[in-house]
Amino acid sequence: MKQNTVVSLIVIAFIAGIISLIASKYLIISSAQQQSAVVVPIITANFPASSSAYFNNQSIDPTQLIQIGTTTNNNPFSSPSQ
């Protein structure tokens, strides 16, 4: 590279550094300024009882165990030992 090319690259890098330093002062918020965030409610595993108008003793239970076939494997997704 020629000497004037190296000098111009150094000058451009220096000017870009100064511009980025000045821009960062205006773009990045300092810790002195207060920011707020939305408070999210706590998630729990407790569910309220369902309405008795729709779910009663005569309703179909969609979570009942359905047996398909005659397999007796209680753990079908375990990998066999090698």
Residue, then its C-alpha position, 0 to 999 in steps of 0.5 A: m500500500k502507498q503511504n498516503t493510502v495508509v494515512s487516509l485509512i488512519v484518518i478515516a478510522f479516527i474520525a469514525g471513532i469520534i463520530s461513534l463516541i459522540a453518537s453513543k452518548y445520545l443513543i445509549i441511555s445512562s443509568a441515571q435515567q429511570q425506565s419502567a417495565v410492565v409487571v407480569p403476574i406470577i404463573t401458578a399451577n392452581f386452576p379454578a374449578s370449571s363451570s358446572a354448566y358445561f362440565n358435570n358428572q355426565s360429561i365425557d372425560p377427554t383425558q381418559l386413557i385409551q388403549i389401542g392394541t394389546t401391547t403391555n409396554n409401560n414405557p414405550f419411549s425408553s431406548p433399549s440398553q446396548 
